Amino acid sequence: MTQEELDALMNEDFELEETADADEGGEEISKNMNSTDNPNDYRVSALHSWPPPPPTDDNKMVHQLDDVTKESEEKASEIFDLIEVISNDLGDGEKHIKSVKAIIDSNIALFTTLHAKFPHVEAFEAQILQNTEAKEKLDAVEQILQDGGDAIMNVMDIMQYQDIHRQKIERVINVMRALSTYMNHLFSGKIDDSKRVGSAVHLPGDTTTDDVVSSDDIEALLASFGQK
């Protein structure tokens, strides 16, 4: 077998695989399209753009966006409430630490005076060391609470973008509603739709041949109108 024959054989196999993949894709699209008989069975798919989704509450775009903005605003309000509670708790913790530190400072001053007058009493010196260590630990805890308060403020600043996002979605909603109103006016007519003549199912020139309205049928229909 020559190289040319081998290349031709490989190209033939590749074309067969492409055809099989296309057939499978077509079957998948057809399957998705046939599954839309029931609006509740409709599933959005990127494989095809037809048929359009049924006008249920789950598929109405403005309806969905309204729900998003409403729920987002409600959840943001709940988050802000929780942040406020945490921030208040951190502030109360700092106040308690400051009051405890004041007591420790008083103890250190007292034991320092006693140790100066009674240097041979080791308990006074031990109390000075213990209170000093306790104060250092309180300083560390106080710093943690302050850092937590700063982080809470940063979270609140970031949450402000949620309101900006809500306003952007509302702007999109307004544009969509304006387009909807414009299209309704553009396609409006003087005749009520209920009074319009129904369209024929099949006409000459259609790809289907069943129940095509023939010229004789049309002439007979016109003649029947003239007899009324």
MIZAVEX-398717 format. One record per residue (C-alpha): residue number from 1; residue in three letters; x, y, z. Coordinates in pm, 1 decimal. Example, Ala and Ser with C-alpha at 12.3 -4.5 7.8 and 13.67 -1.06 7.14 Angstrom:
REM MIZAVEX-398717
<r pos="1" code="ALA" u="1230.0" v="-450.0" w="780.0"/>
<r pos="2" code="SER" u="1367.0" v="-106.0" w="714.0"/>
This chain:
REM MIZAVEX-398717
<r pos="1" code="MET" u="0.0" v="0.0" w="0.0"/>
<r pos="2" code="THR" u="140.2" v="335.4" w="-102.4"/>
<r pos="3" code="GLN" u="145.3" v="646.9" w="116.9"/>
<r pos="4" code="GLU" u="-122.9" v="807.2" w="-100.3"/>
<r pos="5" code="GLU" u="-354.8" v="507.1" w="-50.7"/>
<r pos="6" code="LEU" u="-290.2" v="508.7" w="324.0"/>
<r pos="7" code="ASP" u="-369.1" v="881.3" w="345.8"/>
<r pos="8" code="ALA" u="-689.3" v="832.7" w="148.9"/>
<r pos="9" code="LEU" u="-798.1" v="548.9" w="378.7"/>
<r pos="10" code="MET" u="-734.1" v="757.1" w="691.2"/>
<r pos="11" code="ASN" u="-924.7" v="1053.1" w="546.0"/>
<r pos="12" code="GLU" u="-1218.9" v="824.7" w="467.0"/>
<r pos="13" code="ASP" u="-1228.8" v="697.8" w="826.7"/>
<r pos="14" code="PHE" u="-1211.5" v="1053.7" w="958.5"/>
<r pos="15" code="GLU" u="-1506.3" v="1159.6" w="739.2"/>
<r pos="16" code="LEU" u="-1708.5" v="862.8" w="864.6"/>
<r pos="17" code="GLU" u="-1640.3" v="963.9" w="1228.6"/>
<r pos="18" code="GLU" u="-1744.4" v="1322.1" w="1157.0"/>
<r pos="19" code="THR" u="-2068.2" v="1201.5" w="995.2"/>
<r pos="20" code="ALA" u="-2143.7" v="979.6" w="1295.1"/>
<r pos="21" code="ASP" u="-2079.5" v="1266.5" w="1537.1"/>
<r pos="22" code="ALA" u="-2305.0" v="1496.3" w="1334.7"/>
<r pos="23" code="ASP" u="-2581.8" v="1233.9" w="1334.2"/>
<r pos="24" code="GLU" u="-2553.6" v="1193.9" w="1711.2"/>
<r pos="25" code="GLY" u="-2563.4" v="1572.4" w="1757.8"/>
<r pos="26" code="GLY" u="-2870.1" v="1595.7" w="1535.6"/>
<r pos="27" code="GLU" u="-3042.7" v="1319.7" w="1732.0"/>
<r pos="28" code="GLU" u="-2961.5" v="1503.7" w="2057.7"/>
<r pos="29" code="ILE" u="-3102.6" v="1830.8" w="1922.6"/>
<r pos="30" code="SER" u="-3411.5" v="1652.5" w="1791.7"/>
<r pos="31" code="LYS" u="-3454.9" v="1481.9" w="2128.6"/>
<r pos="32" code="ASN" u="-3434.2" v="1815.0" w="2310.9"/>
<r pos="33" code="MET" u="-3680.8" v="1976.3" w="2070.7"/>
<r pos="34" code="ASN" u="-3928.1" v="1690.4" w="2104.0"/>
<r pos="35" code="SER" u="-3912.9" v="1712.5" w="2483.9"/>
<r pos="36" code="THR" u="-4080.5" v="2054.8" w="2481.0"/>
<r pos="37" code="ASP" u="-4432.7" v="1922.4" w="2438.5"/>
<r pos="38" code="ASN" u="-4478.3" v="1968.5" w="2811.2"/>
<r pos="39" code="PRO" u="-4363.3" v="2315.4" w="2930.9"/>
<r pos="40" code="ASN" u="-4251.6" v="2164.2" w="3260.2"/>
<r pos="41" code="ASP" u="-4012.2" v="1931.0" w="3072.3"/>
<r pos="42" code="TYR" u="-3832.5" v="2212.8" w="2889.7"/>
<r pos="43" code="ARG" u="-3459.6" v="2227.4" w="2951.0"/>
<r pos="44" code="VAL" u="-3232.3" v="2507.2" w="2833.8"/>
<r pos="45" code="SER" u="-2960.2" v="2376.8" w="2603.4"/>
<r pos="46" code="ALA" u="-2670.4" v="2546.9" w="2425.4"/>
<r pos="47" code="LEU" u="-2697.3" v="2296.2" w="2138.1"/>
<r pos="48" code="HIS" u="-2992.8" v="2468.6" w="1974.2"/>
<r pos="49" code="SER" u="-3181.7" v="2794.2" w="1978.6"/>
<r pos="50" code="TRP" u="-3521.5" v="2660.2" w="1875.9"/>
<r pos="51" code="PRO" u="-3788.1" v="2615.5" w="1993.3"/>
<r pos="52" code="PRO" u="-3799.8" v="2909.7" w="2236.5"/>
<r pos="53" code="PRO" u="-3875.6" v="2836.5" w="2601.7"/>
<r pos="54" code="PRO" u="-4241.9" v="2827.3" w="2703.0"/>
<r pos="55" code="PRO" u="-4363.3" v="3145.4" w="2878.7"/>
<r pos="56" code="THR" u="-4374.5" v="2995.0" w="3227.3"/>
<r pos="57" code="ASP" u="-4275.2" v="3186.7" w="3539.3"/>
<r pos="58" code="ASP" u="-3942.1" v="3001.2" w="3540.8"/>
<r pos="59" code="ASN" u="-3856.7" v="3127.9" w="3190.7"/>
<r pos="60" code="LYS" u="-3992.3" v="3483.5" w="3194.1"/>
<r pos="61" code="MET" u="-3672.8" v="3689.8" w="3186.7"/>
<r pos="62" code="VAL" u="-3798.0" v="4006.2" w="3353.1"/>
<r pos="63" code="HIS" u="-3985.1" v="3798.6" w="3610.2"/>
<r pos="64" code="GLN" u="-3663.8" v="3612.6" w="3694.7"/>
<r pos="65" code="LEU" u="-3458.6" v="3932.4" w="3713.3"/>
<r pos="66" code="ASP" u="-3718.3" v="4090.5" w="3941.7"/>
<r pos="67" code="ASP" u="-3688.2" v="3789.6" w="4171.2"/>
<r pos="68" code="VAL" u="-3308.8" v="3817.4" w="4166.4"/>
<r pos="69" code="THR" u="-3308.4" v="4185.2" w="4263.3"/>
<r pos="70" code="LYS" u="-3570.9" v="4131.4" w="4533.9"/>
<r pos="71" code="GLU" u="-3401.4" v="3828.1" w="4690.6"/>
<r pos="72" code="SER" u="-3057.1" v="3987.9" w="4660.1"/>
<r pos="73" code="GLU" u="-3174.6" v="4299.2" w="4841.6"/>
<r pos="74" code="GLU" u="-3339.9" v="4092.9" w="5116.0"/>
<r pos="75" code="LYS" u="-3030.3" v="3874.8" w="5169.0"/>
<r pos="76" code="ALA" u="-2802.4" v="4178.8" w="5167.2"/>
<r pos="77" code="SER" u="-3017.9" v="4338.7" w="5436.1"/>
<r pos="78" code="GLU" u="-2991.6" v="4022.7" w="5647.4"/>
<r pos="79" code="ILE" u="-2612.6" v="4017.8" w="5601.9"/>
<r pos="80" code="PHE" u="-2584.2" v="4381.1" w="5708.6"/>
<r pos="81" code="ASP" u="-2789.9" v="4306.7" w="6019.7"/>
<r pos="82" code="LEU" u="-2557.9" v="4017.7" w="6112.9"/>
<r pos="83" code="ILE" u="-2250.4" v="4231.1" w="6045.6"/>
<r pos="84" code="GLU" u="-2387.0" v="4501.8" w="6270.9"/>
<r pos="85" code="VAL" u="-2441.3" v="4249.8" w="6552.2"/>
<r pos="86" code="ILE" u="-2085.5" v="4116.9" w="6515.5"/>
<r pos="87" code="SER" u="-1943.4" v="4468.5" w="6506.1"/>
<r pos="88" code="ASN" u="-2129.9" v="4561.0" w="6824.4"/>
<r pos="89" code="ASP" u="-2005.1" v="4245.9" w="6997.8"/>
<r pos="90" code="LEU" u="-1645.7" v="4327.4" w="6902.2"/>
<r pos="91" code="GLY" u="-1687.6" v="4680.1" w="7036.6"/>
<r pos="92" code="ASP" u="-1828.4" v="4548.5" w="7365.3"/>
<r pos="93" code="GLY" u="-1535.2" v="4306.2" w="7388.6"/>
<r pos="94" code="GLU" u="-1286.0" v="4590.7" w="7354.4"/>
<r pos="95" code="LYS" u="-1464.2" v="4784.9" w="7629.0"/>
<r pos="96" code="HIS" u="-1450.8" v="4485.0" w="7865.0"/>
<r pos="97" code="ILE" u="-1081.3" v="4435.1" w="7793.6"/>
<r pos="98" code="LYS" u="-1005.6" v="4797.5" w="7870.9"/>
<r pos="99" code="SER" u="-1187.0" v="4774.0" w="8205.5"/>
<r pos="100" code="VAL" u="-996.7" v="4455.2" w="8294.8"/>
<r pos="101" code="LYS" u="-667.4" v="4615.4" w="8191.5"/>
<r pos="102" code="ALA" u="-741.0" v="4907.6" w="8423.6"/>
<r pos="103" code="ILE" u="-778.3" v="4663.9" w="8713.5"/>
<r pos="104" code="ILE" u="-453.8" v="4486.7" w="8618.8"/>
<r pos="105" code="ASP" u="-269.6" v="4819.3" w="8599.2"/>
<r pos="106" code="SER" u="-398.6" v="4898.3" w="8947.7"/>
<r pos="107" code="ASN" u="-276.8" v="4557.7" w="9072.6"/>
<r pos="108" code="ILE" u="67.5" v="4608.6" w="8918.5"/>
<r pos="109" code="ALA" u="97.4" v="4951.1" w="9080.2"/>
<r pos="110" code="LEU" u="-9.5" v="4810.1" w="9419.9"/>
<r pos="111" code="PHE" u="227.7" v="4512.0" w="9412.4"/>
<r pos="112" code="THR" u="510.3" v="4731.4" w="9287.1"/>
<r pos="113" code="THR" u="465.9" v="4958.5" w="9591.9"/>
<r pos="114" code="LEU" u="447.1" v="4661.1" w="9828.5"/>
<r pos="115" code="HIS" u="751.0" v="4502.2" w="9670.8"/>
<r pos="116" code="ALA" u="946.7" v="4825.3" w="9716.5"/>
<r pos="117" code="LYS" u="858.8" v="4839.2" w="10087.5"/>
<r pos="118" code="PHE" u="892.5" v="4464.7" w="10147.7"/>
<r pos="119" code="PRO" u="1150.9" v="4341.4" w="9898.5"/>
<r pos="120" code="HIS" u="1198.7" v="4017.0" w="10089.4"/>
<r pos="121" code="VAL" u="836.6" v="3909.1" w="10019.2"/>
<r pos="122" code="GLU" u="859.0" v="3704.9" w="9701.3"/>
<r pos="123" code="ALA" u="481.3" v="3685.6" w="9655.9"/>
<r pos="124" code="PHE" u="467.2" v="4055.3" w="9568.0"/>
<r pos="125" code="GLU" u="724.0" v="4015.0" w="9293.6"/>
<r pos="126" code="ALA" u="544.3" v="3702.9" w="9162.1"/>
<r pos="127" code="GLN" u="216.1" v="3894.2" w="9146.9"/>
<r pos="128" code="ILE" u="383.1" v="4170.3" w="8949.3"/>
<r pos="129" code="LEU" u="506.2" v="3917.3" w="8692.6"/>
<r pos="130" code="GLN" u="169.6" v="3738.2" w="8667.4"/>
<r pos="131" code="ASN" u="-26.9" v="4062.0" w="8622.5"/>
<r pos="132" code="THR" u="221.0" v="4186.1" w="8363.4"/>
<r pos="133" code="GLU" u="181.4" v="3862.6" w="8161.4"/>
<r pos="134" code="ALA" u="-197.3" v="3885.9" w="8190.5"/>
<r pos="135" code="LYS" u="-188.0" v="4242.8" w="8058.9"/>
<r pos="136" code="GLU" u="23.2" v="4137.9" w="7760.5"/>
<r pos="137" code="LYS" u="-228.4" v="3864.6" w="7675.2"/>
<r pos="138" code="LEU" u="-512.2" v="4114.4" w="7701.6"/>
<r pos="139" code="ASP" u="-324.0" v="4345.4" w="7467.0"/>
<r pos="140" code="ALA" u="-301.5" v="4062.2" w="7214.4"/>
<r pos="141" code="VAL" u="-673.8" v="3984.7" w="7245.9"/>
<r pos="142" code="GLU" u="-758.5" v="4352.4" w="7210.8"/>
<r pos="143" code="GLN" u="-553.8" v="4369.2" w="6890.6"/>
<r pos="144" code="ILE" u="-742.0" v="4068.1" w="6754.1"/>
<r pos="145" code="LEU" u="-1075.3" v="4236.0" w="6824.5"/>
<r pos="146" code="GLN" u="-958.7" v="4556.9" w="6658.2"/>
<r pos="147" code="ASP" u="-843.0" v="4364.6" w="6352.3"/>
<r pos="148" code="GLY" u="-1183.0" v="4191.6" w="6343.9"/>
<r pos="149" code="GLY" u="-1355.6" v="4529.1" w="6356.8"/>
<r pos="150" code="ASP" u="-1143.5" v="4653.3" w="6064.9"/>
<r pos="151" code="ALA" u="-1229.6" v="4339.3" w="5865.8"/>
<r pos="152" code="ILE" u="-1600.5" v="4394.7" w="5934.1"/>
<r pos="153" code="MET" u="-1572.5" v="4747.9" w="5796.9"/>
<r pos="154" code="ASN" u="-1404.1" v="4613.2" w="5483.8"/>
<r pos="155" code="VAL" u="-1686.2" v="4360.5" w="5438.9"/>
<r pos="156" code="MET" u="-1942.7" v="4638.4" w="5465.1"/>
<r pos="157" code="ASP" u="-1756.2" v="4838.9" w="5202.1"/>
<r pos="158" code="ILE" u="-1750.1" v="4537.8" w="4969.4"/>
<r pos="159" code="MET" u="-2121.2" v="4474.4" w="5026.3"/>
<r pos="160" code="GLN" u="-2191.7" v="4821.2" w="4888.5"/>
<r pos="161" code="TYR" u="-2120.5" v="4676.6" w="4543.1"/>
<r pos="162" code="GLN" u="-2426.7" v="4457.1" w="4583.5"/>
<r pos="163" code="ASP" u="-2642.9" v="4766.6" w="4559.0"/>
<r pos="164" code="ILE" u="-2457.0" v="4872.2" w="4244.5"/>
<r pos="165" code="HIS" u="-2518.4" v="4529.0" w="4092.4"/>
<r pos="166" code="ARG" u="-2887.0" v="4556.3" w="4179.3"/>
<r pos="167" code="GLN" u="-2906.7" v="4893.0" w="4005.2"/>
<r pos="168" code="LYS" u="-2738.2" v="4747.8" w="3695.6"/>
<r pos="169" code="ILE" u="-2991.6" v="4464.5" w="3682.8"/>
<r pos="170" code="GLU" u="-3276.8" v="4712.7" w="3724.4"/>
<r pos="171" code="ARG" u="-3136.6" v="4914.9" w="3434.5"/>
<r pos="172" code="VAL" u="-3135.7" v="4600.2" w="3219.4"/>
<r pos="173" code="ILE" u="-3496.0" v="4532.5" w="3324.6"/>
<r pos="174" code="ASN" u="-3599.9" v="4884.6" w="3225.4"/>
<r pos="175" code="VAL" u="-3433.2" v="4849.4" w="2884.7"/>
<r pos="176" code="MET" u="-3603.6" v="4513.2" w="2827.4"/>
<r pos="177" code="ARG" u="-3942.2" v="4652.7" w="2925.7"/>
<r pos="178" code="ALA" u="-3889.3" v="4954.9" w="2698.5"/>
<r pos="179" code="LEU" u="-3804.1" v="4721.7" w="2408.0"/>
<r pos="180" code="SER" u="-4110.0" v="4508.8" w="2484.5"/>
<r pos="181" code="THR" u="-4334.7" v="4815.7" w="2481.6"/>
<r pos="182" code="TYR" u="-4174.7" v="4937.7" w="2158.7"/>
<r pos="183" code="MET" u="-4223.3" v="4601.2" w="1986.2"/>
<r pos="184" code="ASN" u="-4585.7" v="4585.7" w="2099.8"/>
<r pos="185" code="HIS" u="-4651.7" v="4926.6" w="1946.7"/>
<r pos="186" code="LEU" u="-4453.9" v="4836.0" w="1633.4"/>
<r pos="187" code="PHE" u="-4658.6" v="4521.2" w="1564.4"/>
<r pos="188" code="SER" u="-4992.1" v="4661.8" w="1676.2"/>
<r pos="189" code="GLY" u="-5279.6" v="4655.9" w="1425.1"/>
<r pos="190" code="LYS" u="-5621.5" v="4810.0" w="1376.0"/>
<r pos="191" code="ILE" u="-5801.0" v="4474.5" w="1362.3"/>
<r pos="192" code="ASP" u="-5856.0" v="4269.3" w="1674.4"/>
<r pos="193" code="ASP" u="-5675.9" v="3935.2" w="1655.1"/>
<r pos="194" code="SER" u="-5993.4" v="3746.8" w="1740.0"/>
<r pos="195" code="LYS" u="-6152.6" v="3883.2" w="1421.2"/>
<r pos="196" code="ARG" u="-5870.2" v="3786.1" w="1189.6"/>
<r pos="197" code="VAL" u="-5907.4" v="3507.0" w="931.5"/>
<r pos="198" code="GLY" u="-5716.5" v="3191.3" w="1024.7"/>
<r pos="199" code="SER" u="-5408.6" v="3098.7" w="820.4"/>
<r pos="200" code="ALA" u="-5410.7" v="2796.6" w="592.7"/>
<r pos="201" code="VAL" u="-5221.6" v="2494.5" w="715.8"/>
<r pos="202" code="HIS" u="-5071.4" v="2420.3" w="372.0"/>
<r pos="203" code="LEU" u="-5029.4" v="2635.1" w="60.8"/>
<r pos="204" code="PRO" u="-4891.6" v="2563.4" w="-287.6"/>
<r pos="205" code="GLY" u="-4513.2" v="2583.5" w="-279.0"/>
<r pos="206" code="ASP" u="-4481.6" v="2444.3" w="73.4"/>
<r pos="207" code="THR" u="-4245.5" v="2152.6" w="122.5"/>
<r pos="208" code="THR" u="-4533.9" v="1938.8" w="248.3"/>
<r pos="209" code="THR" u="-4791.9" v="1800.8" w="6.0"/>
<r pos="210" code="ASP" u="-5063.8" v="1684.3" w="243.2"/>
<r pos="211" code="ASP" u="-5386.8" v="1884.5" w="248.4"/>
<r pos="212" code="VAL" u="-5251.3" v="2150.8" w="9.5"/>
<r pos="213" code="VAL" u="-5519.0" v="2402.4" w="-88.5"/>
<r pos="214" code="SER" u="-5563.9" v="2370.6" w="-464.0"/>
<r pos="215" code="SER" u="-5684.2" v="2637.0" w="-707.0"/>
<r pos="216" code="ASP" u="-6016.4" v="2451.5" w="-746.0"/>
<r pos="217" code="ASP" u="-6065.7" v="2458.1" w="-370.5"/>
<r pos="218" code="ILE" u="-5998.9" v="2831.0" w="-360.4"/>
<r pos="219" code="GLU" u="-6241.8" v="2899.1" w="-649.1"/>
<r pos="220" code="ALA" u="-6507.6" v="2685.8" w="-482.3"/>
<r pos="221" code="LEU" u="-6459.1" v="2874.8" w="-157.7"/>
<r pos="222" code="LEU" u="-6492.6" v="3211.7" w="-332.5"/>
<r pos="223" code="ALA" u="-6803.2" v="3090.6" w="-513.4"/>
<r pos="224" code="SER" u="-6959.7" v="2985.0" w="-184.3"/>
<r pos="225" code="PHE" u="-6897.1" v="3334.0" w="-45.5"/>
<r pos="226" code="GLY" u="-7077.5" v="3484.8" w="-348.3"/>
<r pos="227" code="GLN" u="-7384.5" v="3270.5" w="-285.4"/>
<r pos="228" code="LYS" u="-7427.5" v="3396.7" w="71.5"/>
